[in-house]
Amino acid sequence: MRVATANIRHGRPEGAAGPDPARLADTLGRIGADVLAVQEVDRRTRRAGGVDQVTAIAEATGLEVRFAPALEHDGGEYGVALASAVGFESSEVMRLPGGGEQRVALLAVLGSDESESTSGGWVVGSTHLSTDPGVAVTQLRRALRSLDELAAGRPALLLGDLNLEARAVAPVLVEAGFVAAPSGPTHPARRPTRRIDWVLVRRATVRSSEVLDVTCSDHRPLVATVERVDGSGTVRTDVDADGRVP
């Protein structure tokens, strides 16, 4: 299963004065993900020209899309989205703790599929955490715990812009039993120096991952290929003995 996370900054490329809908649609369409998590999505805001970017994501990718508004902004809504090739059995919006800008996680059970190697039955979350590291760590713990409870033994994925680098994420993953897809820096888009966009998995293995060299936003998308664990329960571990994330 090919999964991806992309902070689109309402479709505004780094250094641009406003959104570039054509570039955004082309980028998201070419990712070719079975499951796509998108952050900083605008729905009918003035800064996005009144465009419903949830609909635009669906049209660009051909996927079913669910949206979780975090707050009302600039005449519309602003939040996170999840897109799935097999649709959704259910989804829920979780308001995350912490002061400042309200943050949410969109948690979903993906639609059923006969093939065990595809996305059917997986439990997936999309989120965008606080810029305050202490608050973001608390939010990450809450999101992973709630996602795992919803998964109830099924494979689980948390995708998103955590606003946290490896030294903060690693101990939380050890506590929660999740592992991270290997990644280079994802922000800023032109010359990335920070790894703050993540693909986190439980009861699954990461076969490959890459940061895409595209600039439809101020972040670069992170893409990974993941599979369910084998019968022995073996997964690839991407946190080393000292708790560091490669």
C-alpha positions in Angstrom: 0.0 0.0 0.0 1.4 3.4 -1.0 0.7 6.1 1.6 1.7 9.7 1.8 1.4 12.8 3.9 1.5 16.4 2.6 1.1 19.7 4.3 -0.2 21.9 1.4 -0.4 25.3 3.1 -3.7 26.0 1.4 -2.0 25.4 -2.0 0.5 28.2 -1.7 4.1 27.3 -2.8 7.0 28.6 -0.9 7.8 32.2 -1.9 4.5 32.6 -3.8 2.0 35.4 -3.1 -1.0 33.1 -3.2 -2.3 29.6 -4.0 -1.4 27.8 -7.2 -4.4 25.3 -7.7 -3.0 23.8 -10.9 0.4 23.0 -9.3 -1.3 21.6 -6.2 -3.6 19.3 -8.2 -0.8 18.1 -10.4 1.4 17.3 -7.4 -1.3 15.4 -5.5 -2.4 13.5 -8.5 1.1 12.4 -9.4 1.8 11.0 -5.9 -0.4 8.1 -6.7 -1.2 7.2 -3.1 -3.7 4.6 -1.9 -4.0 6.7 1.3 -3.2 10.4 1.4 -3.2 12.6 4.5 -3.3 16.3 3.8 -2.8 19.2 6.3 -3.5 22.9 6.1 -6.5 22.3 3.9 -8.8 25.3 3.3 -12.5 25.0 2.5 -14.0 28.1 0.9 -11.6 30.6 2.6 -10.9 34.0 1.0 -7.2 33.3 1.0 -7.8 30.2 -1.2 -10.1 32.2 -3.5 -13.3 30.6 -2.1 -12.2 27.2 -3.4 -13.3 24.0 -1.7 -9.9 22.3 -1.5 -11.5 19.1 -0.1 -13.3 18.7 -3.4 -10.2 19.7 -5.3 -8.2 17.0 -3.6 -10.8 14.4 -4.5 -10.8 15.5 -8.2 -7.0 15.5 -8.4 -6.5 12.1 -6.9 -9.7 10.2 -7.7 -9.9 9.2 -4.0 -12.7 9.5 -1.5 -11.9 12.3 0.9 -13.0 13.1 4.5 -12.3 16.5 6.1 -11.9 17.5 9.7 -12.1 21.3 10.3 -9.9 22.5 13.1 -11.3 26.1 13.1 -13.2 28.7 11.2 -10.9 31.0 9.3 -11.0 33.8 6.7 -14.6 33.2 5.8 -14.3 29.4 5.6 -12.8 26.4 7.4 -9.2 25.2 7.9 -8.2 21.7 8.9 -6.9 18.3 7.8 -8.1 15.6 5.4 -7.8 11.9 4.6 -8.2 10.4 1.1 -8.6 6.7 0.5 -8.8 4.5 -2.6 -11.1 2.0 -0.8 -13.3 4.6 0.9 -14.2 4.6 4.6 -16.1 2.4 6.9 -16.2 5.2 9.5 -14.3 8.4 10.6 -14.2 10.6 13.6 -12.7 14.0 14.5 -10.7 14.2 17.7 -10.0 17.6 19.2 -6.5 17.6 20.7 -5.6 19.1 24.0 -3.5 22.3 24.4 -3.8 26.1 24.2 -3.4 28.3 21.2 -4.6 27.2 17.8 -7.0 24.3 18.0 -5.6 21.1 16.6 -7.4 18.0 15.5 -6.8 14.4 14.4 -9.0 12.8 11.8 -9.2 9.1 12.6 -10.7 6.6 10.1 -11.3 2.9 9.5 -10.7 2.4 5.8 -13.2 0.5 3.6 -13.1 -3.3 3.3 -11.0 -5.0 0.6 -10.6 -8.6 -0.2 -6.8 -8.3 -0.6 -4.8 -8.5 2.6 -2.0 -6.4 1.0 -4.1 -3.3 0.3 -5.6 -0.7 2.4 -8.9 -2.4 3.3 -9.5 -2.5 7.1 -6.6 -0.4 8.1 -7.0 2.3 10.7 -5.5 5.6 9.7 -5.1 9.1 11.2 -4.2 12.5 9.7 -3.1 15.3 12.0 -1.2 18.6 12.3 0.2 19.3 15.8 1.1 22.4 17.7 4.2 24.4 17.0 4.9 24.3 20.8 7.0 21.2 21.2 5.8 20.4 24.7 2.1 20.6 23.6 2.9 18.7 20.4 4.3 15.8 22.3 1.2 15.6 24.5 -1.0 15.7 21.4 1.1 13.0 19.7 0.7 10.7 22.7 -3.1 11.3 22.7 -3.4 10.7 19.0 -1.4 7.5 19.0 -3.3 6.1 22.0 -6.7 6.9 20.4 -5.7 5.5 17.0 -4.5 2.3 18.6 -7.7 1.9 20.6 -9.7 2.4 17.4 -7.5 -0.1 15.6 -8.3 -2.9 18.1 -5.5 -5.1 16.9 -5.6 -4.1 13.2 -2.7 -2.3 11.5 -2.6 1.4 12.2 -1.0 4.5 10.6 -0.6 8.0 11.8 0.3 10.5 9.0 1.0 14.2 9.3 2.9 17.3 10.2 3.9 16.7 13.8 6.0 19.9 14.1 8.4 17.7 16.0 11.9 16.4 15.0 13.3 12.9 15.7 14.7 13.5 19.2 11.1 14.4 20.4 9.3 11.8 18.4 11.5 8.7 19.2 10.6 8.2 22.9 6.9 8.6 22.2 7.1 5.9 19.5 8.9 3.6 21.9 6.1 4.1 24.5 3.3 3.6 22.0 4.7 0.7 20.0 4.8 2.5 16.7 7.7 2.9 14.3 8.6 5.6 11.8 9.1 5.4 8.0 12.7 6.5 7.3 12.8 10.0 6.0 15.1 12.9 5.3 14.1 16.6 6.0 10.8 17.8 4.7 10.7 21.5 5.6 11.2 24.1 4.1 10.4 22.9 0.6 13.2 24.6 -1.4 16.1 23.5 0.9 14.7 21.3 3.6 16.5 21.2 6.9 13.9 19.8 9.3 12.2 16.5 9.5 8.7 17.3 10.8 6.4 15.3 8.5 5.9 11.7 9.5 4.5 8.3 8.6 4.1 6.2 11.8 3.0 2.6 11.7 1.9 -0.2 14.1 1.4 -3.8 13.2 2.8 -3.1 9.8 6.2 -3.0 8.1 7.7 -0.1 6.0 9.1 -1.4 2.7 10.4 1.9 1.3 10.0 5.6 1.8 11.1 8.8 0.1 10.7 12.6 0.4 9.5 14.0 -2.9 11.3 16.9 -4.5 8.3 19.0 -5.3 7.3 22.5 -4.2 3.6 23.0 -4.2 3.8 24.1 -0.6 6.4 25.0 2.0 6.7 21.3 2.9 7.7 18.4 0.7 5.4 15.3 0.7 6.6 12.1 2.4 5.6 8.8 0.7 6.0 5.3 2.0 5.1 1.7 0.9 3.7 -0.3 3.9 2.5 -3.8 4.4 0.7 -5.7 7.1 2.9 -7.7 9.5 3.5 -11.3 8.6 2.1 -14.2 10.5 4.9 -14.0 13.1 4.0 -10.4 13.9 7.5 -9.2 12.8 7.8 -5.6 11.9 10.6 -3.4 10.7 12.0 -1.3 13.6 13.1 2.2 12.8 14.0 3.2 16.3 17.4 2.0 17.4 18.5 0.8 20.8 19.1 4.3 22.0 15.7 5.5 21.0 16.9 7.4 17.9 14.9 7.5 14.7 17.0 7.0 11.5 
